[in-house]
Amino acid sequence: MAADRRANWLKGVLDLLVLASLREGESYGYEIAKTLADGGFGQIKGGTLYPVLNRLEEAGLLAAEFRAAERGPGRRYYRLTDQGRETLAEQSELWLAFGESVRAMLTKGMRS
């Protein structure tokens, strides 16, 4: 039950987390998933991540470029567009304010 709840919370913020994972520069799907896992969000499977990447690209928030590799399969690299950076900044502020409201309500009346 706790895992289901956590999955629902993640679903609500995954787009924003993907944008944030690209703040420092371009990356490809596996590395984005690894960044999210290293951030404490668990393993995000390709069947969840790639539709998010496609949706963000279609919305103009990401740009993507396929690059052939010398060895192994090529990779699709994603980077934030200017619109993606603006959206990340705006949505981050909103999410942080929401998180503070949740924290205030959950800790109201609790002893330290």
N, C-alpha and C positions, 0 to 999 in steps of 0.2 A: 504494500500500500504506500509506504514512504517513497519507494522507487518510482511508482506511478505519479505521485504528486510532484516529485522532483523533475520527472520527464515533462510534465505539463508546465512547470515553471520555466524550464529550459526552452520549451517550444515558444513561449512568449517573448523570449529575449535572444534567441539564437541569431536572428538577422543582425541585431546590434552587436553581438559578440563576434560574428564573422567580420563585420565592418571594422571593429576595433582590432581584430587580429591582423588587419592589413594596414593599420595606421603607420607602421614604420617602413612599409614597402611591400613590393609584390611577393606573392607566394603561390603555391599550387595546392590542390586539395589535400593531399596527404599531410603536408606541413601545416596547413590550417587546422586540420583535425588534431594533429600532435600539439599544436599551440593551445588549443582548447582543452585537451586532456591535461596538459601540463598546468593549465590554469585552474584545474580542479573540477572541470565539468564532465569528466568521464569520457568514455570512448564515443565519439560521434561517428556513426557509420556512414558510408558513402551514400546509401539510399536516403539518408536524412540530409547530409551536407550538400550534395550536388544539386538537388532541387532548390535549395536556398541560394546557392551561388548563381544558378540560372535565373532565378527570380530577381535577384539583386542586379544582375547584368541587364536583364530586360527592362528593369526600372531605371536604368541609366546610372546606378550607384557604383557599379564596377565595370571595368573594361577588362577584356580577356584576350589573351594571345596564345596560340598553340605554338610550341617550339619542339622541333625534332631533337632527339637526344643521340649522342654518339653511340651509347650502348643502352639497350632497353627501349621501352616505349617512350614516345614524346609526352610532353606535359602541357597542360593548359595553365598558364600563369594569370593570376588575377591581381588587379590593382584598383585602388580607390580612384574614382573620378572626382572632379571638383564638387559635383553635386553629392557624391558619396561622403566626402569630407564634411560638407555642410550638414548633411543628414545625421552623420555620426555625432557631430557637436551638439546639434539640437536634441536628438533623441537621448544622448548621454545625460544631458541636463535633466530632461524629463524623467528618465529612469532613476537617476540618483535622488531626485526629489521624492519620487514614489517610494523608493527604498527607505528613505528617511521617515516617511509617513508610516510605512509598515513597521519599521523598527520602533517608532514612538508608541504605536498602538500595542505592539507585542510586549514592550517593556514597561508600559504604564502600570504603576503600582507594584512592580517587582523590586525586591531588595537587592542591593549590589553585593 
